[in-house]
Amino acid sequence: MRLGIFDVREWQTMVDIENGRKVAADGSVIRMVKQVMNDHPYPGDISADSNRWVTDISLELTRRYQPDFAFICYSQPYFTARFDPISQDNWQQLMASVFAEVDRFLDASGFTPVIVGSGDMIPLKGYIDLSGLDGLAIASNWAAHYAGLYHPSSDDFAAIRRLSQIERVVSREEFLQQFDGGPEVAGQIPDYLLVAAEGYAFKALSTSIRPLVKIPAHNDFIPVYTSLGTVSSITGIRSLIESRIDHQKVALILIEGIGTLDFPLSCQQCSNGRHWYSYEPGDCQYLALTTGQHQFFEYSPGYRYYLDDNENQAYPFSGYFDRVPASTLADAFSGRSIAVGNRSMLMHITSGTDIAIECFSRKLYNHGLMAAIKQDELP
């Protein structure tokens, strides 16, 4: 069982993450995690202290649990770039502060880093409004590039052809063939996948009402800094870490919202997708890092999330996921492992670590902290 702990400053509670029901449990690791959460309240997704919070908790867990692998994510730059019209001078100060936090963690912990930037952010050029179509259009709250279309009419296709902001229309059959998908995942793919031209974002069912300032570029390549060796693809980062993790402590550090333009370290350029598909910051990119496999079907763009949205849904605190993906790096690692980040849900779902502590935020609303513990394996 994976134990979930919630801390909302005034109180804490524990649940079985799979079904969301309250449970009672105790143990030295549980008490330690609860104390760390109590001592470090979350300042908020766009707060200047958010990245410091990541480092503080990472160092606390490192000192008190002694892990051999750490998955650390600094996501505040992504949230800031996406929603805050920050000046260039302030953005450069933010970049400096993020990497100062990375250095603080590495200097104090002794981990060997693999530092990955999720990709450059660019100014929003405009929206592609799909609300007037006859068919059902769905776009994820955190996606900009992709939307799904179901049961389109002939008028819908005519309207889409008139939109120069739509770069590509891909049928389900084409998508499955191009990305090696079998019949077991076909139901997760929309009838048609719509791909926005760079700089444009979709407006459709499930997108946020918050105005966007910047969105991810079509990042075919992302920067990676490491002394462990060479890597050419995002899916090769896992195997690079596994080749060393039995002999030295390694930290996979993901900095969201930063690409080649802002990356201050000497870096390699890694492919960030396949064919015309590039990952945006989010679940598929996280899973490509931690599983070492491309992830086009785990939570596909335009997925009809409402089909699974009921009172019996498994993993009710884990977003659209109804299970913990198998075969992540930490899940296959026999040593001790932790994950810490200011990106909610993705830390405990995609890391596979013994302990994960993350913000419990939804659409930038700060509800406190969440921890996930592999209870069966810990004292």
Secondary structure, DSSP 8 states (H G I E B T S, - for coil): -EEEEEE-SS-EEEEETTT--B-----HHHHHHHHHHHHS----TT-TTHHHHHHHHHHHHHHHH--SEEEEEE-HHHHHHHH----HHHHHHHHHHHHHHHHHHHHHH--EEEEEE---EEE--EEEE-TT-SSEEE--TT-SSEEEEES--HHHHHHHHT-TTEEEEEEHHHHHHHTT--HHHHTTS-SEEEEE-TTEEEESBT--SS--SEEE---SEEEEEESS----BGGGHHHHHHTTTTTS-EEEEEETT--TTT--S--EEEE-EETTEE--TTHHHHHHHHHSS--SSTT-TT--GGGG-STT-SSTTSTT-SS--SS-TGGG--S-EEEEESSTTHHHHHS--SEEEEEEEETTEEEEEEEEEEGGG--
